[in-house]
Amino acid sequence: MDWFEKIKKPIIALAPMHGYTYSEFRQKCAKAGADAVYSEMVASEAIIRDVPQAMEMLGFEQNERPVILQIFGSNSEVMAKAAQIIEERFSPDGIDINFGCPVQKAAKQGFGSCQLADDSEAAKIVKAVCSATSIAVSVKMRLVSFDANENIDFIKKMHQAGARLFSVHGRIRTQKYRGHADWNLLRKIKQGCGDIPILGSGDVDSLQFLKDNLGNLDGALVGRAAKRDPEIFGELVKIKND
Ligand SMILES: Cc1cc2nc3c(=O)[nH]c(=O)nc-3n(C[C@H](O)[C@H](O)[C@H](O)COP(=O)(O)O)c2cc1C
């Protein structure tokens, strides 16, 4: 059974955050009640070169489980090899592929949200990673566009390539953090994706926010609000009693 199938829905998990979601912080969130925790993104190139700093970022304690380690990269063979190394050395509950990072540096190197623009190349990466590991592979992405069908199409293609769960930040790449995450669109996307598990991401900061926005989604990721106060998970998971 995959990690997300063992959790009572809706799933309330710690979002991946570069520079923040290291082991110690994840443990705090898990203790406070987070259903699952994501590592920050780690470069697949650094993993296959056994760079100590990258390997350290992948380490975790058993009390964090379920823990999902996130990788990024533009080369499918390197991504696959990195996933294989992660499974052998760390055995996490899930491996997540970053198709969401919006920064300029990522675009220049061909990874992150710019990968949403080429679904056949993205599917090639997902397929390669899935073939290299038996652990559940998930995808973290931004909105492809404000058109629900384009998002549904992308998710279905990645699902067909082997990804089993999706987290979608409800903003497009060029928005960075401006405006609000579009949860109305996230719910429409979920509706079009049927049984494919989808977690929403963006601006979750209270139990009331979840009550107002979660709808048909399978759960949510919590980023900046958890960064401000990891204890927020104790409050947010009360949504399960609704
Ligand atoms: C400081 C910071 C670092 C982030 N690093 C990552 C990352 O490594 N991988 C990723 O997929 N998303 C990353 N994100 C995006 C978050 O996972 C999340 O989708 C986004 O912040 C919106 O959710 P929030 O409003 O709950 O923070 C980062 C966000 C922040 C604020």
PDBQT file of the ligand as one rigid body, heavy atoms in Angstrom, charges set to zero:
ROOT
HETATM    1  C1  LIG A 301      11.026  29.222   1.283  1.00  0.00    +0.000 C 
HETATM    2  C2  LIG A 301      10.284  28.297   0.351  1.00  0.00    +0.000 A 
HETATM    3  C3  LIG A 301      10.969  27.239  -0.228  1.00  0.00    +0.000 A 
HETATM    4  C4  LIG A 301      10.280  26.353  -1.083  1.00  0.00    +0.000 A 
HETATM    5  N1  LIG A 301      10.957  25.275  -1.592  1.00  0.00    +0.000 NA
HETATM    6  C5  LIG A 301      10.290  24.359  -2.331  1.00  0.00    +0.000 A 
HETATM    7  C6  LIG A 301      10.929  23.149  -2.750  1.00  0.00    +0.000 A 
HETATM    8  O1  LIG A 301      12.095  22.879  -2.432  1.00  0.00    +0.000 OA
HETATM    9  N2  LIG A 301      10.194  22.292  -3.513  1.00  0.00    +0.000 N 
HETATM   10  C7  LIG A 301       8.895  22.540  -3.874  1.00  0.00    +0.000 A 
HETATM   11  O2  LIG A 301       8.273  21.722  -4.560  1.00  0.00    +0.000 OA
HETATM   12  N3  LIG A 301       8.267  23.655  -3.451  1.00  0.00    +0.000 NA
HETATM   13  C8  LIG A 301       8.910  24.550  -2.690  1.00  0.00    +0.000 A 
HETATM   14  N4  LIG A 301       8.242  25.641  -2.211  1.00  0.00    +0.000 N 
HETATM   15  C9  LIG A 301       6.799  25.820  -2.495  1.00  0.00    +0.000 C 
HETATM   16  C10 LIG A 301       5.951  25.257  -1.346  1.00  0.00    +0.000 C 
HETATM   17  O3  LIG A 301       6.078  23.856  -1.260  1.00  0.00    +0.000 OA
HETATM   18  C11 LIG A 301       4.450  25.609  -1.506  1.00  0.00    +0.000 C 
HETATM   19  O4  LIG A 301       3.915  24.980  -2.641  1.00  0.00    +0.000 OA
HETATM   20  C12 LIG A 301       4.211  27.123  -1.612  1.00  0.00    +0.000 C 
HETATM   21  O5  LIG A 301       4.978  27.825  -0.661  1.00  0.00    +0.000 OA
HETATM   22  C13 LIG A 301       2.727  27.490  -1.405  1.00  0.00    +0.000 C 
HETATM   23  O6  LIG A 301       2.259  27.021  -0.188  1.00  0.00    +0.000 OA
HETATM   24  P1  LIG A 301       2.161  27.930   1.169  1.00  0.00    +0.000 P 
HETATM   25  O7  LIG A 301       1.354  29.138   0.842  1.00  0.00    +0.000 OA
HETATM   26  O8  LIG A 301       1.517  26.989   2.149  1.00  0.00    +0.000 OA
HETATM   27  O9  LIG A 301       3.561  28.287   1.543  1.00  0.00    +0.000 OA
HETATM   28  C14 LIG A 301       8.909  26.557  -1.378  1.00  0.00    +0.000 A 
HETATM   29  C15 LIG A 301       8.259  27.630  -0.795  1.00  0.00    +0.000 A 
HETATM   30  C16 LIG A 301       8.905  28.487   0.076  1.00  0.00    +0.000 A 
HETATM   31  C17 LIG A 301       8.141  29.622   0.716  1.00  0.00    +0.000 C 
ENDROOT
TORSDOF 0
